[in-house]
């Protein structure tokens, strides 16, 4: 069942990610309260935590890189893999991408993508579900932020990214130093310090060194 856009608007607020102030993003003030609302109001008792409702370090670094290097995406088609609520997708359109496919497995994230596109006044973003079991779509650039968060996901993602690269797409990955990413296979394109969204509420914010990697 699709998630109503009204639910997304009711339980988030606009904010500007610290590394990407050009973009507004609907985020959760209280992740626990949002998670409870997802269960009570939408009946999603087995739903994962609302990872979509935050600006994760890898996505912020990728969005920053796209905005700083618009020639990467200007006039081109882009896949935002693991799009969350669409931060990188929005940045790609702002940088001149003609079309962005935003792939996200969480139905709440999929519902948030059009809301964030409208919030930023951009068009040309196409939300889609899980693509990892398929051949990569025909795009010029693949942007993947925070997709290697555990071993199982990494084992699904890397063959897909390899296939996209073999088909001719440029592939960039944003990651804050998680151990599952095979750094020896990658080339660093940019490095940023990003405020960590994984810290518990009430704790002083940490900064995570986050790299944008290119798949050669």
N, C-alpha and C positions, 0 to 999 in steps of 0.2 A: 504494500500500500504506500503510495507517495506521501511524503511528509508535507503538511501544509506550510506554505511560505509564512503564514501568520504566526506559526509556532516559532520559526526561526527569529522573526522580528521581535516577538514577545520575550524571548529568553536570552537575547544578546544585545550588545550595544556597539555603536561604531567606535573604532579606535584606530590609531595610526601606528603600525609596527615601528619599533625603535629604529631599525635599520632602513626601513622603506616608508618614510613619512609621506611620500607622494600618493600612497594607496591607503584608502580606508577599508577596514575589515571588521565584519561583525564578529565579536568575540564574547566569551562568557565571563562575567564578573565572578561568578561562583560556579565552578565546574560541578561540584557535588549537587547543588540545587538544580542545575541543568540536567544532570544525569537522572535525578529523581523525576523531573518533569518528563523526560523522555520515556520513563517507565509508566508513570501515573497517567499522563495525558495522552500518550501515544500507544501505550500498551506494549512497549518493546522491552519485555522483561529480560531478554537475553542479549540486549544491545551492548556493544563494547563501550568503554568510556568515550566521551565526546572529544576525541583527539582533533576533530575538524574545527573546534571552536577556539583554536589558539593559533598564533603565528609561530611555527616551529623554526628553529635556527637554520636548518638546511633550506627551507623554503624562503626565508628572509634573505639568505645569502644569494640564492639563485635569482630572486626578484631584483635584488640590488645589482647583480651582475648584468641582467637583461636590460635594466634601465640605464646602466653606465655604458653598455656595449650594444646599442640598439641595432647596429648592423647585423648582429647575430640573427635577429628575427624579423627585421623590417621587410615587408613585402613577401613574407614566407609563411608557410603553414607550420603549426607547432602542436606537439602533444605534451600536455602537462600531466605526467604520470604520478598518481598518488596526490591528487590536486587538493585534498582537504576541502576548504571552502573557497578556493580559487585565487589565492594571493598571487601565485606565479602566473596563472592564466591572465589575470587582470594586468599585471606588469608587462606581459608579453604584448597585449593589445595596445597598452599605452606606448610601448616602444615601437609599434608599427606593424605587428603581425597581422596578416589578413584574415587568418582563421586559427582558432585554438580549440583543440579537442581536450577537454578536461576530464580525465578518468579518475573516478573515486568510487570505492566500494561501499562506503557508508551512505545510506539513503539520506541521512541528515546533512552530510556534507554536500551531496548532490542537490538538495533543496537550497542550501546556502549559496551555492555558486551563482545562480542567477540573481540572487539578492545582492551579492557583493558586486556583480557586474553592474547592476542598476545603480547601486550606491556610488560607483565611480564613473557612471555615465558612459560605459563602454558596451559595445556589441561585438558579435562574432565569436562568442564562446559557446561551445557545444558540450554540455555535460553528458557524460556516458559512464556506464558502470565498469566492472572489472574487465580489463582487456588481456590479462596475462595468460589466459588460456588460448589466445588467438595469435595470428600473425600480426606484427605491428602495422598500424595503419600507414598509408603513404603520406608521410609528412617530411618536412625539411629538417626539423629540429625536435629533439626529445629532451624535455626538462624534467628531472626526477628529484624531488626534495624529500629527504628524510625517509627514504623507502627501504633502507637496509637496517631496520630497527631490531630485527632478530634474525637468527640463522635461517629459519624456514622461509621468511619473506625474501631474504637475500637470495636463496637458492631458486626462488621463482622469478625474481626480478632480473637477475644478471643475464640469463639466457635470452630474455625478451629484449634487454638493452643491446646485447651482442647482435641479435637479429636485426634490430633497427639500424645499428651502425653498419652492418654488412649490406643492408639495403640502401645505404647512402646518406642516412640522416646523421646530423651532428648530434651527439649525445653528451649532456652535461648533468652531473649529479651534485646536489648540495647535501653535505653531511657534517655533523659536528663531532667527528672523531669516534664514531661507533666502531667496535672491533670487527664487525662482520664484513666490512667493505674491503675488497682486495686492493689496497692502495698501490701495491707494486705494479698493478696493471693500468694505472691511471696517471694522468698529467694534471698538476694543479694549475688552475686558471686564475684563481683569486682566493684571498683569505680575508675573513672578517671576524671581528669579535661581536658576538650576539648575546643579548640577555637571554638567559635560559628560561624557557617556558615549562620545563619539567620540575622546577622547584615547587615545594608545597607552599600554599598560601601562608603568609605571615613570616616566612623566612626571608632574610636579605637576599636580593637577587644575585645570582652568579652570572659570570660572563663565560661563554663557551667559544673557543676558537673553532671557527667553522670554515670549511673549504669548499669551493666550487671546483669539482674535478671534471676533466674532459676524458671521454673514452676514445683512445687513439684509433 
